[in-house]
Amino acid sequence: MADPLHERDLARPALDLVAKAAGAYLEALPDLPVRDPAADVLFDRLGGPLPEHGAGTLAGVEELLDIGTRAAVQSSGPRFFHFIVGGATPAAQAGDWITGLLDQPAGLWVASPLAAEAETVVLGWLKDLFALPDSYGGVLTPSATFANLTALACARNWWAAAHGVDVTVDGLAGLPTMPVLTGGYVHPSNRKALQILGCGRDTLRVHTRDDAGRVDLAAIERALIEIDGPAVLIASAGEVDTGDFDPIDALADLAERYGAWLHVDGAFGLFAGVTPRLSHLVRGVERAHSVAADGHKWLNVPYESGFAFVRDADLLGRTFGASNAPYLPGAGDTHLNYNHLGPESSRRARALPIWATLRAYGRAGYRAMVERHHDLAVHLGALVEQAPDLELLAPVTLCVVCFRYRPPEPFTETELDELNRRLGTELIEDGRVYAGTTIHRGKVALRPAIVNWRTVAGDVELFAAVVREIGARVAGELRAGGRAGEA
Ligand SMILES: *Cc1c(COP(=O)(O)O)cnc(C)c1O
């Protein structure tokens, strides 16, 4: 095998192979274990030295399909409840294939007017879906981490300007530390954004009023009075361990009163706004200066997909506009060049799968899905409360159920932590369902999240049954002498 030019007639047969395998794979997906540890041996076939002479198009594609469909964690299937991982709706998945097929460089308008126009359209649709003012600027990002980065970069720009500095041109030198205040629900990606931005991740001031991490509004207000100048507030719309929310409206009041910037991290929680049943959770989000969310979580668009909105639309360009390399469009260019509005330069046309899924299911489809997931979370919460050996650790607010295994016989808190930690590990090894552990109010807990369009009642019921089965076994082992400290 040599130059791919010699295999140009195989582009279509290669895609046919994928489409054929996809049919069988998708049919099996709802019943596959989330992970088959026996398939790890296939990783050997990924390795070896760089091939000097390739295997050829069809052989290469066949091999990857074989390894991939068997060794993948089936995170797009209905029983992956770990972290907060969405699936891919049929339309979004096909839209993603179209994105690959067309392979558009989506940074500059001239390179793909299609991608730029589609991005403008889907950003408008998303603003509408989440009831955000249409005047907000926006950009698609690879993730909520990048969306938080994008938003906080704009906040930094605004804050430095208030100190008379153009941070885009001159950087942070000579400026004081940017005050960033939040509650205990803050997601680590915000710290990561601050660390990337040169603001320092440990400068984040976390004001909590209890061990669950609920925000202490009075302490934030006192801090704002003391700062007596521009500051940044981060509100969490959807905390990853319990799905709980910061009071966005109250934080917006503080931002207004003290002239602060309010950023809302709504990676998955922003979707509460899609249904009247839950929209009270995000009340006030339309008053934020910036909002970040994910497409690859609750929108159920394939990785990677996120989006950021900024109230002062011009700030995006001022923050991310490139220096004028002679080959780039100049100041006279009136087209939207999205690579001047976000941290990336070259990027994929990630508007296309978003367009496809919103076109296919519309507002009503997403409302129905979010309500169904909320119903499923409430259902799982009820199963937990009814089971004598499970303990709900936080109210079910949205799509996350925070609970632990707790057998009727007395175990100390330390032993319960040990039990649940082992349970978490064994759950992953078992592979029928997937969930992770966290520490909630000092207790080791499971925190399944339900955000996959495929998930139905039978999946969460199986989840509860598997947790009880493995929990009982681990509890038995601990009772039989393997308790913490004795092992
Ligand atoms: C998942 C999540 C993020 C980070 O999103 P990525 O898509 O993983 O980068 C940020 N904030 C919250 C609240 C999240 O749930």
The ligand as an SDF file (V2000), in Angstrom:
LIG
                    3D

 15 15  0  0  0  0  0  0  0  0999 V2000
  -19.3890   18.4780   33.0920 C   0  0  0  0  0  0  0  0  0  0  0  0
  -19.3540   19.8250   33.7080 C   0  0  0  0  0  0  0  0  0  0  0  0
  -18.3840   20.7610   33.3400 C   0  0  0  0  0  0  0  0  0  0  0  0
  -17.2720   20.4500   32.3900 C   0  0  0  0  0  0  0  0  0  0  0  0
  -17.7910   20.0240   31.1820 O   0  0  0  0  0  0  0  0  0  0  0  0
  -16.8790   19.2460   30.1190 P   0  0  0  0  0  0  0  0  0  0  0  0
  -17.7990   19.0870   28.9970 O   0  0  0  0  0  0  0  0  0  0  0  0
  -16.5210   17.9420   30.7820 O   0  0  0  0  0  0  0  0  0  0  0  0
  -15.7040   20.0670   29.8530 O   0  0  0  0  0  0  0  0  0  0  0  0
  -18.4600   22.0120   33.8990 C   0  0  0  0  0  0  0  0  0  0  0  0
  -19.3980   22.3200   34.7960 N   0  0  0  0  0  0  0  0  0  0  0  0
  -20.3360   21.4410   35.1960 C   0  0  0  0  0  0  0  0  0  0  0  0
  -21.3720   21.8700   36.1780 C   0  0  0  0  0  0  0  0  0  0  0  0
  -20.3470   20.1620   34.6570 C   0  0  0  0  0  0  0  0  0  0  0  0
  -21.2950   19.2820   35.0230 O   0  0  0  0  0  0  0  0  0  0  0  0
  1  2  1  0
  2  3  1  0
  2 14  2  0
  3  4  1  0
  3 10  2  0
  4  5  1  0
  5  6  1  0
  6  7  2  0
  6  8  1  0
  6  9  1  0
 10 11  1  0
 11 12  2  0
 12 13  1  0
 12 14  1  0
 14 15  1  0
M  END
$$$$
